[in-house]
Amino acid sequence: MKEKRDYYEVLGISRDADASQIKKAYRKLAKKYHPDSNEGDSRAAERFKEATEAYTILSDPEKKKIYDQYGSSAFDGVGGFRADTQRTHGFGGSAGGFSGFSGYSDGFSGHFQDGNGGYRSWHFEGGEDDDLFGDIFGSMFHGRGRENTKSRGQDITAQIEIPFDAAAFGGEQAVTLTAPDGSRKTFQVQIPAGIDEGQTIRLRGKGAPGTKGAEAGDLLLKVSLGSRPGFERRGKDIYTTAAIPFTTAVFGGEARVSTLYGDVLCKILPGTQSGSRIRLSGKGIVSSGVSSVRGDQYVSIQIAVPENLNREAAQKLHEFEAACRTGNGRGAA
């Protein structure tokens, strides 16, 4: 019996090559030696089969581990790689035969026998080669034909924008998604209070349907937040500004401030400077999952400068300025 070449040598890779390097090496050889591109070339067909055998073992972590320890002899005989491959996925055999592979630039198409007397057709256009080798070669050479496998449907991800208040307080929202074919579907989505930018809402069973009655995948809605004029959200905290009269800043008093929960009166200390910040404890966003915990609101104070002063007010302001200078000792004779 002819001794097999080392699988790493077949693919032209080192023994410490990772999964992506193994796949890349196999893709290159599969394209180069595929029988449809080398019609009548028995040597190319042999190299293609040899590369496929090496890839099948080295791309499977468990088989690779066994191969590294015992070599290819671990996969010979009944139930091993050779018998299984020739029986189920052999090239030119009566059962599991593969044929009709065509094209390497714009698309791929072909069919293979499914082991039950029928043929499975497939077509792949554009995209990455990983899609082809993962979905087609992976299912064939590892015995995972989709027609014979009950598998859960794929998850689907979509981006949605949630209004500022809905994200803060939660509640039910109607979300309409548009499919690539232009069709639209509306879902009633329960928004958890306190959800933040970039978080995900999972709708179980609303993704792609499974095969052979298996459960459907989930719909994953990635959240972005809408805006609200005058309010800025940073995690659980809210940031706003409040303009106060010049006299309030000088003498102190109260200022009305808007919060998510209604207006409140804030105490302003005498001599408050523009840019000063007031912290309103518990007036921020509720913590997602812990309704008793809220963030804070930080109010940045802006001093409103008087405009269109009448003569009397302007005179009083000049007197105030002069008094300040005198009080500092700069106006004494």
C-alpha positions as CSV (number, residue, x, y, z in Angstrom):
1,M,0.0,0.0,0.0
2,K,1.4,3.4,-1.0
3,E,2.4,5.4,2.0
4,K,0.5,8.7,2.4
5,R,2.2,12.0,2.4
6,D,2.2,14.1,5.5
7,Y,-1.0,16.2,5.6
8,Y,0.9,19.3,6.6
9,E,3.3,18.7,3.6
10,V,0.3,18.2,1.3
11,L,-1.1,21.6,2.2
12,G,2.3,23.3,2.4
13,I,1.9,24.5,5.9
14,S,3.8,24.2,9.2
15,R,2.6,22.0,12.0
16,D,1.7,25.0,14.1
17,A,-0.5,26.6,11.4
18,D,-3.8,27.9,12.8
19,A,-7.3,27.3,11.4
20,S,-7.3,30.3,9.1
21,Q,-3.9,29.3,7.6
22,I,-5.1,25.7,7.1
23,K,-8.3,26.9,5.3
24,K,-6.3,29.4,3.2
25,A,-3.9,26.8,2.0
26,Y,-6.7,24.3,1.1
27,R,-8.6,27.0,-0.8
28,K,-5.6,27.7,-2.9
29,L,-5.0,24.0,-3.7
30,A,-8.7,23.3,-4.3
31,K,-8.9,26.0,-6.9
32,K,-5.7,25.0,-8.6
33,Y,-6.3,21.2,-8.8
34,H,-10.1,20.9,-9.1
35,P,-11.0,18.3,-11.8
36,D,-13.4,20.6,-13.6
37,S,-10.5,23.0,-14.2
38,N,-8.1,20.2,-15.1
39,E,-10.2,17.9,-17.2
40,G,-8.4,14.6,-18.0
41,D,-5.5,15.4,-15.7
42,S,-5.4,12.4,-13.4
43,R,-2.5,13.9,-11.4
44,A,-4.5,17.1,-10.7
45,A,-7.5,15.0,-9.6
46,E,-5.2,13.0,-7.2
47,R,-3.7,16.2,-5.8
48,F,-7.2,17.6,-5.3
49,K,-8.4,14.5,-3.5
50,E,-5.2,14.4,-1.4
51,A,-5.6,18.1,-0.4
52,T,-9.3,17.5,0.5
53,E,-8.4,14.5,2.7
54,A,-5.7,16.6,4.5
55,Y,-8.0,19.5,5.0
56,T,-10.8,17.3,6.3
57,I,-8.5,16.0,9.1
58,L,-6.6,19.2,9.9
59,S,-9.6,21.5,9.9
60,D,-11.3,19.4,12.6
61,P,-9.6,20.1,16.0
62,E,-10.3,16.6,17.4
63,K,-9.2,14.8,14.2
64,K,-6.1,17.0,14.0
65,K,-5.2,16.2,17.6
66,I,-5.4,12.4,16.8
67,Y,-3.5,12.9,13.6
68,D,-0.7,14.8,15.4
69,Q,-0.4,11.9,17.8
70,Y,-0.9,8.8,15.7
71,G,-0.6,9.9,12.1
72,S,-2.9,9.0,9.2
73,S,-3.0,5.3,10.2
74,A,-5.5,6.3,12.9
75,F,-8.0,7.1,10.1
76,D,-7.6,4.0,7.9
77,G,-9.9,1.0,7.9
78,V,-13.6,0.6,8.4
79,G,-15.2,3.7,10.0
80,G,-12.1,5.8,9.4
81,F,-11.7,8.6,7.0
82,R,-10.9,6.6,3.9
83,A,-13.9,4.3,4.2
84,D,-16.3,7.1,5.2
85,T,-15.1,9.5,2.5
86,Q,-15.2,6.9,-0.3
87,R,-18.6,5.7,0.8
88,T,-20.3,9.0,1.3
89,H,-18.3,11.7,-0.5
90,G,-16.1,9.9,-3.0
91,F,-15.4,11.3,-6.4
92,G,-16.7,9.2,-9.2
93,G,-18.3,6.7,-6.9
94,S,-21.9,5.5,-7.1
95,A,-22.9,6.9,-3.7
96,G,-22.2,10.4,-2.6
97,G,-20.6,11.4,-5.9
98,F,-19.8,15.0,-6.4
99,S,-19.9,16.7,-9.8
100,G,-20.7,19.9,-11.7
101,F,-18.4,22.3,-9.9
102,S,-17.9,25.3,-12.2
103,G,-16.5,28.8,-12.1
104,Y,-14.0,30.6,-9.9
105,S,-14.5,34.3,-10.6
106,D,-18.1,35.4,-10.5
107,G,-19.8,32.3,-9.0
108,F,-19.9,28.6,-8.2
109,S,-22.5,26.1,-8.9
110,G,-22.9,22.3,-8.9
111,H,-24.6,19.4,-7.2
112,F,-23.8,16.3,-5.2
113,Q,-25.5,13.1,-4.4
114,D,-27.1,13.2,-0.9
115,G,-26.7,9.5,-0.2
116,N,-30.4,8.8,-0.5
117,G,-30.5,8.6,-4.3
118,G,-31.2,12.3,-4.8
119,Y,-29.0,15.2,-5.7
120,R,-28.6,18.5,-3.9
121,S,-28.0,21.5,-6.2
122,W,-26.3,24.7,-5.0
123,H,-25.1,28.0,-6.3
124,F,-22.9,30.7,-4.8
125,E,-22.3,34.1,-6.2
126,G,-19.8,36.7,-5.1
127,G,-18.9,37.2,-1.5
128,E,-16.0,35.7,0.4
129,D,-14.6,32.3,-0.3
130,D,-15.2,31.4,3.3
131,D,-19.0,31.3,2.6
132,L,-18.4,28.7,-0.1
133,F,-16.0,26.5,1.8
134,G,-17.9,26.8,5.0
135,D,-21.4,26.1,3.7
136,I,-20.6,23.7,0.8
137,F,-17.3,21.9,1.4
138,G,-17.8,22.0,5.1
139,S,-21.1,20.3,5.0
140,M,-20.0,17.7,2.4
141,F,-16.6,16.7,3.7
142,H,-17.7,16.6,7.4
143,G,-21.0,14.9,6.7
144,R,-23.3,17.8,7.6
145,G,-25.6,17.9,4.6
146,R,-28.3,20.3,5.5
147,E,-31.1,18.2,4.0
148,N,-30.3,15.4,6.5
149,T,-29.7,17.6,9.5
150,K,-32.2,19.2,11.9
151,S,-30.7,22.5,12.8
152,R,-31.8,25.6,14.5
153,G,-32.4,28.7,12.4
154,Q,-29.9,31.5,12.1
155,D,-30.1,34.6,14.3
156,I,-30.8,37.8,12.5
157,T,-29.4,41.2,13.6
158,A,-31.0,44.5,12.9
159,Q,-30.3,48.1,14.0
160,I,-33.1,50.1,15.6
161,E,-33.4,53.6,17.0
162,I,-35.3,54.0,20.3
163,P,-36.8,57.4,21.4
164,F,-34.9,59.0,24.3
165,D,-37.8,58.7,26.7
166,A,-38.7,55.2,25.7
167,A,-35.1,54.1,26.5
168,A,-35.2,55.9,29.8
169,F,-38.6,54.7,31.1
170,G,-39.2,51.5,29.0
171,G,-42.5,50.3,27.6
172,E,-43.8,48.7,24.5
173,Q,-42.8,50.0,21.1
174,A,-43.8,49.1,17.6
175,V,-40.7,48.4,15.5
176,T,-40.9,48.1,11.7
177,L,-38.1,46.4,9.8
178,T,-37.6,46.4,6.1
179,A,-36.2,43.3,4.4
180,P,-33.8,43.5,1.4
181,D,-36.8,42.6,-0.9
182,G,-38.6,45.7,0.3
183,S,-41.2,43.8,2.4
184,R,-41.9,45.2,5.9
185,K,-42.7,43.5,9.1
186,T,-43.8,45.2,12.4
187,F,-42.9,43.7,15.8
188,Q,-44.2,44.8,19.2
189,V,-41.1,45.1,21.3
190,Q,-40.9,45.4,25.1
191,I,-38.2,48.0,25.8
192,P,-36.5,47.5,29.2
193,A,-36.2,50.7,31.2
194,G,-32.6,52.1,31.2
195,I,-31.4,50.4,28.0
196,D,-28.4,52.1,26.7
197,E,-26.7,52.8,23.4
198,G,-25.2,49.6,21.7
199,Q,-27.2,47.1,23.9
200,T,-29.2,44.4,22.3
201,I,-32.8,43.3,22.6
202,R,-33.4,39.6,21.8
203,L,-36.7,38.5,20.3
204,R,-36.7,34.7,20.6
205,G,-37.9,32.7,17.7
206,K,-38.2,35.7,15.4
207,G,-35.1,34.9,13.3
208,A,-34.6,32.6,10.4
209,P,-36.7,29.4,10.5
210,G,-34.9,26.1,11.4
211,T,-34.7,23.0,9.1
212,K,-36.9,20.0,9.5
213,G,-39.1,21.6,12.2
214,A,-36.2,22.8,14.4
215,E,-36.7,26.0,16.4
216,A,-36.2,29.3,14.6
217,G,-33.3,31.6,15.3
218,D,-33.6,34.8,17.3
219,L,-34.0,38.4,16.1
220,L,-31.3,40.6,17.7
221,L,-32.1,44.3,17.8
222,K,-29.1,46.5,18.4
223,V,-30.1,49.7,20.0
224,S,-29.2,53.3,19.2
225,L,-30.7,56.1,21.2
226,G,-32.7,59.0,19.8
227,S,-32.1,62.5,21.2
228,R,-34.0,64.9,23.3
229,P,-33.3,68.7,23.1
230,G,-31.6,70.0,26.2
231,F,-30.7,66.6,27.6
232,E,-27.5,64.6,27.1
233,R,-27.2,61.0,28.4
234,R,-24.0,59.5,29.5
235,G,-24.7,56.0,30.8
236,K,-27.2,56.4,33.7
237,D,-26.4,60.1,34.2
238,I,-28.1,63.1,32.6
239,Y,-26.5,66.4,31.7
240,T,-28.4,69.7,31.2
241,T,-27.9,73.4,31.5
242,A,-29.9,76.1,33.3
243,A,-29.7,79.9,32.7
244,I,-30.1,82.1,35.8
245,P,-30.4,85.9,36.1
246,F,-27.3,87.9,36.9
247,T,-28.9,89.0,40.1
248,T,-29.7,85.5,41.2
249,A,-26.1,84.5,40.6
250,V,-24.9,87.5,42.8
251,F,-27.4,87.4,45.6
252,G,-28.5,83.7,45.5
253,G,-32.0,82.4,45.3
254,E,-33.8,79.6,43.4
255,A,-33.9,78.5,39.8
256,R,-36.4,76.2,38.1
257,V,-34.7,73.2,36.4
258,S,-36.3,70.6,34.0
259,T,-35.6,66.9,34.7
260,L,-36.9,63.7,33.1
261,Y,-39.4,63.6,36.0
262,G,-40.7,67.1,35.9
263,D,-39.4,70.6,37.0
264,V,-37.7,71.1,40.3
265,L,-36.5,74.2,42.2
266,C,-32.8,74.3,42.9
267,K,-31.1,76.5,45.5
268,I,-28.6,78.9,44.0
269,L,-25.8,80.1,46.4
270,P,-24.7,83.7,46.4
271,G,-21.8,84.4,44.1
272,T,-22.5,81.4,41.9
273,Q,-20.2,81.4,38.9
274,S,-21.0,80.6,35.3
275,G,-20.1,77.0,34.6
276,S,-20.8,75.9,38.2
277,R,-22.5,72.5,38.4
278,I,-25.4,71.3,40.5
279,R,-25.9,67.6,41.2
280,L,-29.5,66.4,41.4
281,S,-29.3,63.0,43.1
282,G,-31.5,60.2,41.6
283,K,-32.8,62.3,38.7
284,G,-30.9,60.3,36.1
285,I,-31.7,57.0,34.2
286,V,-32.9,53.9,36.1
287,S,-30.3,51.1,36.2
288,S,-31.3,48.4,33.8
289,G,-32.5,45.4,35.9
290,V,-32.3,47.3,39.2
291,S,-35.3,49.6,39.3
292,S,-34.3,51.0,42.8
293,V,-31.0,52.5,41.4
294,R,-30.9,55.6,39.3
295,G,-28.2,57.8,38.0
296,D,-27.9,61.5,38.7
297,Q,-28.6,64.7,36.8
298,Y,-25.8,67.3,36.5
299,V,-27.0,70.9,35.8
300,S,-24.4,73.3,34.4
301,I,-25.2,76.9,35.4
302,Q,-25.1,79.7,32.8
303,I,-25.5,83.3,33.8
304,A,-27.9,85.3,31.6
305,V,-26.3,88.7,30.8
306,P,-28.8,91.6,30.9
307,E,-29.8,93.0,27.5
308,N,-31.5,96.3,26.6
309,L,-31.1,97.9,30.0
310,N,-33.1,101.1,30.6
311,R,-31.4,104.2,31.8
312,E,-32.1,103.6,35.4
313,A,-30.9,100.0,35.4
314,A,-27.8,100.9,33.5
315,Q,-27.0,103.7,36.1
316,K,-27.5,101.3,39.0
317,L,-25.2,98.8,37.3
318,H,-22.5,101.5,36.9
319,E,-22.9,102.4,40.6
320,F,-22.5,98.7,41.4
321,E,-19.3,98.5,39.3
322,A,-17.9,101.7,41.1
323,A,-18.8,100.3,44.5
324,C,-16.9,97.1,43.7
325,R,-13.8,99.0,42.7
326,T,-14.0,101.1,45.9
327,G,-14.4,98.0,48.0
328,N,-11.3,96.6,46.6
329,G,-9.3,99.7,47.5
330,R,-8.7,100.8,43.9
331,G,-11.1,103.7,43.9
332,A,-9.7,105.6,47.0
333,A,-8.3,109.1,46.5
